[in-house]
Amino acid sequence: QVQLVESGGGLVQAGGSLRLSCAASGSTFSINYMGWYRQAPGNQRELVALIGRGANINYADSVKGRFTISRDNAKNTVYLQMNSLKPEDTAVYYCKAETYYSNTYYWGQGTQVTVSS
């Protein structure tokens, strides 16, 4: 089992920045990818950014150039630096940990990010 605890959400004006953190505990040795997804009201959950243990990274086109994902394997923590935030970035952001084992993954509880215009 893996437990994920997110922090860093909040309210920010358009153009501002926020940094999200997600700390993993438990069977962290099993984690391959860690990343962030988001879900706005009425929308499906979508990928924001994903980073592998070997630091291979994937971003959604909508956040490229504005968001940066990073990972500290020693601390079992993944970060999402969000710059130049837009109102359309408003959503609940969820941390996800994908293990080496087929179809085994874990979600955090979610953290609200609200960007005002």
C-alpha positions in Angstrom: 0.0 0.0 0.0 1.0 3.6 -0.7 -0.3 6.6 1.0 -0.2 10.1 -0.7 -0.5 13.4 1.1 -0.9 16.5 -1.0 -0.3 20.1 0.0 0.1 23.6 -1.5 -3.3 24.4 -3.2 -5.1 27.6 -2.7 -6.4 30.8 -4.3 -4.3 32.9 -6.6 -4.8 35.6 -9.1 -4.3 35.0 -12.8 -0.6 35.2 -13.7 0.4 34.0 -10.2 2.2 30.9 -9.1 1.6 28.0 -6.8 3.7 25.0 -5.8 2.0 21.6 -5.1 3.7 18.9 -3.1 2.8 15.2 -2.7 4.6 13.0 -0.2 4.4 9.2 -0.5 4.7 6.8 2.3 4.3 3.0 2.7 5.5 0.7 0.0 7.3 3.5 -1.9 9.8 1.1 -3.4 7.0 -0.1 -5.7 6.5 3.3 -7.2 7.6 4.0 -10.8 5.7 7.0 -12.0 4.4 9.9 -9.9 2.3 12.7 -11.2 -0.5 15.1 -11.1 -4.0 15.0 -12.6 -6.8 17.6 -12.3 -10.5 17.6 -12.5 -12.7 20.7 -13.0 -16.4 20.7 -12.3 -18.3 18.8 -15.0 -15.0 17.6 -16.6 -13.2 14.3 -16.6 -10.0 13.9 -14.7 -7.1 14.7 -17.0 -3.3 14.3 -16.9 -1.3 17.4 -16.0 2.2 16.0 -15.7 3.9 12.7 -15.0 7.5 11.9 -14.0 9.2 8.5 -13.9 11.7 7.3 -11.3 14.3 7.8 -14.0 13.1 11.4 -14.5 11.4 10.9 -17.8 8.6 13.5 -18.0 5.3 13.9 -19.8 3.2 17.1 -19.8 -0.2 18.0 -21.0 0.0 20.4 -23.9 -2.1 22.9 -22.0 0.6 23.3 -19.3 3.8 23.0 -21.3 6.1 26.0 -20.6 4.1 27.1 -17.5 4.2 24.1 -15.2 7.3 22.1 -14.0 7.2 18.7 -12.4 10.1 17.5 -10.3 10.7 14.6 -8.0 12.9 13.9 -5.0 13.3 10.1 -4.8 15.1 10.3 -1.4 12.0 12.1 0.1 9.5 10.1 -2.0 8.0 13.5 -2.9 6.8 15.0 -6.2 6.3 18.7 -6.8 4.4 20.7 -9.3 5.5 24.3 -9.8 2.7 26.2 -11.5 3.5 29.6 -13.1 1.5 31.9 -15.2 -1.7 30.4 -13.9 -4.9 30.9 -15.8 -8.5 30.7 -14.7 -8.9 27.6 -16.7 -6.3 25.9 -14.5 -8.9 26.0 -11.7 -9.6 22.4 -10.6 -9.0 19.9 -7.9 -5.5 18.5 -8.4 -4.8 14.9 -7.5 -1.5 13.2 -7.0 -1.1 9.8 -8.5 1.5 7.1 -7.9 1.8 4.3 -10.4 3.6 1.1 -9.3 5.7 -1.4 -11.3 2.8 -3.8 -10.9 0.2 -4.0 -13.6 -2.9 -1.8 -12.9 -1.8 -0.9 -9.4 -1.9 2.8 -8.6 -2.9 5.1 -5.8 -4.5 8.5 -5.6 -4.1 11.4 -3.1 -7.1 13.1 -1.6 -6.9 16.1 -3.9 -6.1 19.8 -3.3 -8.1 22.7 -4.7 -6.5 25.2 -6.9 -8.5 28.3 -7.8 -7.3 31.0 -10.2 -9.3 34.2 -10.2 -9.4 36.5 -13.2 
